[in-house]
Amino acid sequence: MRAIVIREPGGPDVLDLREVAAPDVPEGHVRVAVRFAGINRADLLQRAGMYPAPPGVPPDIPGLEYAGVVEAVGKGARRFAPGDRVFGLVAGGACAEKIVAHEREVARVPEGLTDEQAAAVPEAFVTAYDALVTRARLAPGERVLVHAVGSGVGTAGLQIARALGCFVAGTSRTQAKLDRCKELGLDAGIAPSDGKFAGEVLAATGGEGVDVVLDLVGGAYVAEDVKACAARARIALVGLTAGARAELDLRELLRKRVEIIGTVLRSRPLEEKIAAAQVLERNIAPWLARRVVLPIVDRVFPLEETAAAHIYMASDASFGKVLLRIGA
């Protein structure tokens, strides 16, 4: 099979398109012919040598999400048959023509969704749902702040919160992205000035603050998050694009009784990855089928142009998901 291989840690030029051996199908697993794969910032970090794949995952083939068709079923696997359209999350290896996953980590693509649309769903929507609903306990009608709201996870988080009837404020460095997010239901768009946004969030919420923050940025944003929070708010910290350190006023954290919750999907054990797949199939897929939420695809690159896809992702120009087209 063809696969994108990281030759050595470095820039986009270290991504080679090679012929490699197709993976075997262990007991309880399925092999999927990948049609589309998503590009995520974790792929860029892995390529640079800053985010190694966990044990048991191809160490040099990136890719965390896919959509495709089951082509082989391992002994004891009963959930799927060859020809079934599926999508899901993996800890690596999705930038290839074939991938193997435990059958319980795989979800069926809902009717009405194309393979391209399906590939834009798993990482963005599962990450957002897990952070907002599972971890931060978002309740219907609460007030939410989503950072990097024009990103893949950001647009997913915005739509999930709106599906729950929540007020949503969002930040982006680009006014054009905020304008596009208003078409998805964004109530208040904020372009931070010198990293400051708490004042505008408080103004947009009548001085009350938000109940939940989906923070995909980290760094100094976390201190502003606390300022923008209502009493007993929860901050779900998912990304660190602004840095891995923050200086906080712990008095305000205590006074407001704010929770800061860190979360990551990739390194979770199998049972938790199965739970994530169940969220995709049971909670998110019905919304997709009814068009309550929509996958947002920005650009699709052929597998041969994976390096260009990485460059585009790093430019922060994308709105929604960047994908690779891999199979027919």
Secondary structure, 3 states (H helix, E strand, C coil): CEEEEECCCCCHHHEEEEECCCCCCCCCEEEEEEEEEEECHHHHHHHCCCCCCCCCCCCCCCCCEEEEEEEEECCCCCCCCCCCEEEEECCCCCCECEEEEEHHHEEECCCCCCHHHHHCCHHHHHHHHHHHHHHCCCCCCCEEEECCCCEHHHHHHHHHHHHCCCEEEEECCCHHHHHHHHCCCCCEEECCECCECHHHHHHHCCCCCEEEEEECCCCCHHHHHHHHEEEEEEEEECCCCCCCCCCCCHHHHHHHCCEEEECCCCCCCHHHHHHHHHHHHHHHHHHHHCCCCCCCEEEEEEHHHHHHHHHHHHCCCCCEEEEEECCC
